[in-house]
């Protein structure tokens, strides 16, 4: 078991191995992702019933909730990659950390925008300094901070260390986001999807939401792999295998 894990560790640390294996995964991931997103969008927007309180305005949850899920989960992935970068100095971990940041920032921005659009008919305003919304805004700035730090140093290693430290420090914000509606008075509604309790949503609304969440997770995986592959080519452009890859392209 230990030898298998050690072998896997060395493989994951190889840019060439990851580039080769991810090229085989991408078409299938993209195909399943597209199928889930199309199914979820059509089901959620066209066939799910209207909410008895919010009417059709609630349908934005089919974008807002999955984007919020990915914004939070993506930060953990980035922070773990940052920890591996600091502790074991794995080159691929730094690549993953840098590749996570722009996707996470985009997903957080999407969650904030769709939340504002949903808030206008629900609360009568685009924005309030609500605990959940404010902590999500902090998350957005944390992502931007990781991006900025990674590019602020002429020395790549120094930039990677600074970005990794910020990513790790920023993890304290994730539990705050999760529990903000429970810890403080909040306009934001409590979590509808709960691991330990039954969902309060009607199945006709819940199933397309679960499909959209699955589709967004696969979308994140596809975008992350694409970003990592691009970063690998940028870093390894002087190596023989990348030069051979470029020459082999039509």
Buried (B, 14 or more C-beta within 10 A) or exposed (E): EEEEEEEEEEEBBEBBEBBEBBEEEBEEBBEBBBEBBEBBBEBBBEEBEEBEEBEEBBBBBBBBBBBBBBBBBBBBBBBBBBBBBBEEEBBBBBBBBBBBBBBBBBBBBBBBBBBBBBBEEBBEEEBBEBBBBBBBBBBBBBBBBBBBBBEEBEEEEEBBBBBBBBBBEBBEBBEBBBBBBEEBEBBBEEBEBEEEEEBEBEEEBBBBBBBBBBBBBBBBBBBBBBBBBEBBBEBBEEBEEBEEBEEEEE
